[in-house]
Amino acid sequence: MNRLKALFLSLAIAFSAALSAQARMAYVDTQKILSRIPEYEQAQNQINKLSEQWAGEVESLRSEADALENAYQAEKVLLTPTLQKEREDMNQAKRDEALALQRKYFGPEGSIFQKRKELIQPIQDQIYNAVQEVAKKRRLDMVMDKSGAITLLYVSNSLDISDLVLEKMGY
């Protein structure tokens, strides 16, 4: 994986170098931009609070399942096979309930994912639109995000248009 990443980075740098003679390029630092947008911090705080609350609910169900299992293990020798089966089923149902709740909140399409999409996506769209406008106004051919997956080894600060994007957004 590291070789693939290094190869991709090398190709991106070579491509950028080849274009730089002909193309006008700039970069933005979306982390810098996001850190200066109060709505983003509020959204992150809201997501963090929900995440903690939901994690607590899941942990509470897991604790209940553990308590049921401990009680069952302590009484198991006194229970009939029928009662043992009932208790085992009850314990498994509680564990399944905790797992289902965890998936509901934290799964790939879970509540936390949806909340993130609801709160963060509009801010990301706003940044994208501001970048497009600044790039068109400055007649740039390429704008890269230095805080993304591609790490730039050297970038002149004169190419950073992050402050212009913030200004365009009113921050």
LINRA-V592553 format. One record per residue. RES is the residue in one letter. SS is DSSP state (@ for helix, = for strand, . for the rest). PHI is phi in degrees with one decimal (999 if undefined). OMEGA is omega as a letter, one per 40 degrees, with the letter a starting at -180 (NA if undefined). Layout:
BEGIN
res:ss:phi:omega
RES:SS:PHI:OMEGA
RES:SS:PHI:OMEGA
END
This chain:
BEGIN
res:ss:phi:omega
M:.:999:i
N:@:-65.1:i
R:@:-65.1:i
L:@:-64.4:i
K:@:-64.1:i
A:@:-64.4:i
L:@:-63.4:i
F:@:-62.1:i
L:@:-62.9:i
S:@:-61.8:i
L:@:-64.8:i
A:@:-64.4:i
I:@:-66.5:i
A:@:-63.6:i
F:@:-63.0:i
S:@:-63.4:i
A:@:-64.0:i
A:@:-64.9:a
L:@:-77.2:a
S:@:-61.6:i
A:.:-68.3:a
Q:.:-111.0:a
A:.:-103.4:i
R:.:-100.0:a
M:=:-123.4:i
A:=:-151.9:i
Y:=:-137.0:i
V:=:-126.5:i
D:.:-116.3:a
T:@:-63.4:i
Q:@:-64.6:i
K:@:-63.2:a
I:@:-63.5:a
L:@:-61.1:a
S:@:-67.1:a
R:.:-102.7:i
I:.:-103.8:a
P:@:-58.1:a
E:@:-63.3:i
Y:@:-67.1:i
E:@:-62.1:i
Q:@:-63.4:i
A:@:-63.5:i
Q:@:-61.2:i
N:@:-61.8:i
Q:@:-63.8:i
I:@:-64.2:i
N:@:-63.1:i
K:@:-64.1:i
L:@:-62.5:a
S:@:-61.0:i
E:@:-63.5:a
Q:@:-62.2:a
W:@:-67.9:i
A:@:-63.3:i
G:@:-63.7:i
E:@:-64.2:i
V:@:-64.4:a
E:@:-63.9:i
S:@:-62.5:i
L:@:-65.8:i
R:@:-63.8:i
S:@:-64.6:i
E:@:-61.3:i
A:@:-62.8:i
D:@:-63.9:i
A:@:-63.9:i
L:@:-62.6:a
E:@:-64.7:i
N:@:-63.1:i
A:@:-63.5:i
Y:@:-62.8:a
Q:@:-62.1:i
A:@:-69.9:a
E:@:-102.2:a
K:@:-52.6:a
V:@:-66.1:a
L:@:-91.5:a
L:.:-93.5:i
T:.:-71.7:i
P:@:-55.9:i
T:@:-67.0:i
L:@:-66.4:i
Q:@:-60.1:i
K:@:-62.3:i
E:@:-60.6:a
R:@:-66.0:i
E:@:-61.5:i
D:@:-64.6:i
M:@:-64.6:i
N:@:-62.6:a
Q:@:-64.2:i
A:@:-62.4:i
K:@:-67.4:i
R:@:-64.0:i
D:@:-64.4:i
E:@:-63.1:i
A:@:-64.8:i
L:@:-65.5:i
A:@:-63.5:i
L:@:-66.3:i
Q:@:-61.4:i
R:@:-63.1:a
K:@:-60.3:a
Y:@:-83.7:a
F:@:-117.1:i
G:.:-69.8:a
P:.:-54.8:i
E:.:-116.9:a
G:.:-74.4:a
S:@:-59.9:a
I:@:-68.1:i
F:@:-62.7:a
Q:@:-64.7:i
K:@:-65.9:i
R:@:-60.6:i
K:@:-62.7:a
E:@:-65.1:a
L:@:-91.9:a
I:@:-91.6:a
Q:@:-55.5:i
P:@:-61.1:i
I:@:-68.6:i
Q:@:-63.2:i
D:@:-63.5:i
Q:@:-62.1:i
I:@:-63.6:a
Y:@:-58.3:a
N:@:-64.6:i
A:@:-66.0:i
V:@:-61.4:i
Q:@:-59.8:a
E:@:-65.2:i
V:@:-63.8:a
A:@:-62.9:i
K:@:-67.0:a
K:@:-64.6:a
R:.:-89.0:i
R:.:55.6:i
L:.:-87.2:i
D:.:-92.8:a
M:=:-151.3:i
V:=:-129.4:i
M:=:-110.5:i
D:=:-102.9:a
K:.:-78.3:i
S:.:-96.8:a
G:.:-86.4:a
A:.:-67.6:i
I:.:-89.0:i
T:.:-96.8:i
L:.:-89.6:a
L:.:-79.9:i
Y:.:-148.7:i
V:.:-143.8:i
S:.:-72.6:i
N:@:-63.1:i
S:@:-66.2:i
L:@:-89.0:a
D:=:-72.3:i
I:.:-106.9:a
S:@:-57.5:a
D:@:-65.1:i
L:@:-66.0:i
V:@:-65.7:i
L:@:-59.8:i
E:@:-61.3:i
K:@:-61.9:a
M:@:-84.1:i
G:.:90.2:a
Y:.:-114.0:NA
END
